Amino acid sequence: MIGDPVALKIRRKFKRPPAALVRAFASAQTSFIADAMQGMNCLHYSIKGLNIKQKFCGVAVTALNGPRDNLAAMAMLDVAQKGDVLVIATNQDESGAVVGDLWAAVAKQRGVVGIVTDGLVRDAVGCEKMGPPMFCRGLSPNAGFRNGPGEINSPISVGGVVVFPGDIIAGDRDGVVVVPRDDAAEIKTALTAVKKAEVAREKEVKAKKVDRFWDPKQFKARGVTYLD
């Protein structure tokens, strides 16, 4: 027997990564972080920043919203802390915006550094002016309701990636990546190696020491045939 529905479930406490670990990813572009994770944990390309110049990095606080509902998104502001990224799952709902500019402004006042959703937002101009960097799947002038059901700080799926509260999440012009909290230290080590290799390669390119990004000998070994 199914009991009476619960409008909202809230988890206020979760394990957070050390601030120094978060800062290590804040200084890197998302493509480097993606390489450090072997191409894993990249959100779908349809989730983009309202402004291509926007970027962020912080700790994920998650919200799961019902169809055309934003009760969880509204309530998650009470849980958010300075340096957090609000990650809002809507199951790609297209019936209305999950948040708008005034909500974004309050989020910024609370120290939120980024907002990510697989849904739609509205008041785009105001969001850019008053809120933190906003990454979403699209825009709609239509508003949502505040009835529930919803959950705060449960694992959610956004853009094809599972996000847990406490994960490190970063976004820039290329897109959004999620660094699992429990793997972050190991990924940081890999990121250092990626950065070092990229810097060395860039110097070679600028010095015109590189004229191709492949090895013709490998082509031959793999059975490549030239037709002319």
Secondary structure, DSSP 8 states (H G I E B T S, - for coil): ------SEEE--------HHHHHHHHTS-HHHHHHHTTT-SB--TT-EESSTT--EEEEEEEEEE-TTB-HHHHHGGGT--TTEEEEEE-SS--SSEEE-HHHHHHHHHTT--EEEESSEE--HHHHHHHSS-EEESEE-S---B----EEESS-EEETTEEE-TT-EEEEETTEEEEE-GGGHHHHHHHHHHHHHHHHHHHHHHHTT--S-SS-HHHHHHTT-----
